[in-house]
Amino acid sequence: MELERDTFENARQSRDPRFDGRFFVGVTTTGIYCRPVCPVRIPKKENVRLYKSAASAAVAGFRPCLRCRPESSPGTPAWSGSSWKVSRALQLIEQGFLDEASVDDLANALDVGSRQLGRLFHNHLGASPVEVAQTRRLHFAKKLIDETQMPLSEICFASGFGSIRRFNAVFDKTYNRSPKDFRNKAKKVAGKAAGKGVEIFLSYRPPYDWQSILDFLAYRAIPGVEVISGMSYARTISVDGIDGHFKATFIPSKNQLKVNICIADTCHLYHIVDRIRSIFDLRADSANIDGFLSEDEMLKPMVQRFPGLRVPGCWNGFEVSVRAILGQQITVKAASTLVARIAERYGRPYVAADDPELSLSHAFPESAVIANADLDGMGVVQQRIAAIREVASQIESGGLIIDCMTSSSEFVKTICAVKGIGEWTAQYIAMRALNDPDAFPYSDLILRRAAADPGETLSPAKLRERSLAWQPWRAYAVILLWRYYKFSQEQEAELNPKEKRKKLKAKS
């Protein structure tokens, strides 16, 4: 599936990092496909073919470039402009759904026929779900070989390959060399200290306002579970009952996030990396989203002031749900205190052995634990306790799924049936846990003030009507409005009394 030849030609010629991962360049004279930022000499226009995804370039017969390493791109934001089915299918594939299930299972999970799903993938990506999944496995494996000292057998299964034989065969077919050949070369280039976890680098497209996303997470951090310091974010994690932690540090000069992951079992490593990408919204195409929101006259100056804002995700849907429920009608800091109490009482104790100074003390408790937990005497009102326990119980029974397996509309309808949970809470969870780019908590007081004229407040209905023009990126508009309102309040606080009087007089 080729793109319009002139659409991204300027980006290819200028090696524009904003387009990294948005398309791939197949070079007919070499049989190689590259990222648009590849440092090699730019091939002539008549010798290239442009593709929407790495998988479609691979299907066309091109092999990955060893210089620009397509496996290190920020990923194809294929959900931009594609259907909800494709968006969710890609998220499930990224989480390893097809490692243990079939395309029919994937189609059933999305309530669509397998043939229809195949047609959607070919229309939007130029490759089938299986081909996309295989490219994902190959790229992740190549990245781990190049950047870590993990044994090849661990890399094989961490990447989703079912056998070492298949692992070797795919590498030999794609690169005409074995994983062992790449490992020998990687050892000569660089080595990682043993016992320090797995360190990898994740790329993102500029612009990226990394300070804003760290500020957002820091303001809502759960003591003992999350730690933000300088340019880094760290937290405890739990996968299938195995606890660990990761630390992510921004490297703005390289448009990268350095991630160190410490966990005893690496078989779920791709899932962990996928969640980290979601927490920091690394796959987003900010240039495209900012350009769209800038078409709105009210949002345009906000975008110009704060380009590259991302929607913070979360590690666990249940955790952010507890946080959202507790945050109703109290301050953010008060909610953090209550969540920390729950984590301390019911979470498993944890020590970051490789870095005790991280001050990580607990893994957040699972829904099975909280479903029957006694939350009395912790400062939580009974209505909130009942709502939290009901959400936990529904998760355990399978009646509530808080991830990309469900659509936002279905999720909102289901969780709002829980007494004490309203539309704001549901939309906030959808924004952060379902990674819905169009989630919109329209009843939020700050949003209603930020979108109104100075000194006024829109009604929820008026704000929802106003937001229709921001679809399908309303979640990004939320972050933008929150950030700009905070900035305006900070500017207001810095005015001296004389300037304040002048401003009030001007308003009157």
HELIX and SHEET records of a PDB file:
HELIX    1   1 GLU A    9  SER A   14  1                                   6    
HELIX    2   2 PRO A   17  PHE A   19  5                                   3    
HELIX    3   3 LYS A   45  ASN A   47  5                                   3    
HELIX    4   4 ALA A   54  VAL A   59  1                                   6    
HELIX    5   5 PRO A   70  SER A   72  5                                   3    
HELIX    6   6 TRP A   84  GLU A   94  1                                  11    
HELIX    7   7 PHE A   97  GLU A  100  1                                   4    
HELIX    8   8 VAL A  103  ALA A  109  1                                   7    
HELIX    9   9 SER A  114  HIS A  124  1                                  11    
HELIX   10  10 PRO A  129  GLU A  147  1                                  19    
HELIX   11  11 LEU A  152  ALA A  158  1                                   7    
HELIX   12  12 ILE A  164  TYR A  175  1                                  12    
HELIX   13  13 PRO A  179  VAL A  189  1                                  11    
HELIX   14  14 TRP A  210  TYR A  219  1                                  10    
HELIX   15  15 PRO A  252  LYS A  254  5                                   3    
HELIX   16  16 THR A  266  HIS A  268  5                                   3    
HELIX   17  17 LEU A  269  ILE A  279  1                                  11    
HELIX   18  18 SER A  286  LEU A  293  1                                   8    
HELIX   19  19 LYS A  300  ARG A  305  1                                   6    
HELIX   20  20 GLY A  317  LEU A  326  1                                  10    
HELIX   21  21 VAL A  332  TYR A  346  1                                  15    
HELIX   22  22 PRO A  356  LEU A  358  5                                   3    
HELIX   23  23 SER A  367  ILE A  370  1                                   4    
HELIX   24  24 GLN A  382  SER A  397  1                                  16    
HELIX   25  25 SER A  408  ILE A  415  1                                   8    
HELIX   26  26 GLU A  423  ALA A  433  1                                  11    
HELIX   27  27 LEU A  445  ALA A  450  1                                   6    
HELIX   28  28 PRO A  460  SER A  467  1                                   8    
HELIX   29  29 LEU A  468  TRP A  470  5                                   3    
HELIX   30  30 ARG A  474  GLU A  494  1                                  21    
HELIX   31  31 PRO A  497  LYS A  507  1                                  11    
SHEET    1   A 4 VAL A  48  TYR A  51  0                                        
SHEET    2   A 4 PHE A  24  VAL A  27 -1                                        
SHEET    3   A 4 ILE A  32  CYS A  34 -1                                        
SHEET    4   A 4 ARG A  63  PRO A  64  1                                        
SHEET    1   B 5 VAL A 198  SER A 203  0                                        
SHEET    2   B 5 GLN A 256  ILE A 263 -1                                        
SHEET    3   B 5 ILE A 242  ILE A 251 -1                                        
SHEET    4   B 5 SER A 232  VAL A 239 -1                                        
SHEET    5   B 5 GLU A 226  SER A 229 -1                                        
SHEET    1   C 2 ARG A 348  PRO A 349  0                                        
SHEET    2   C 2 HIS A 362  ALA A 363 -1                                        
END                                                                             
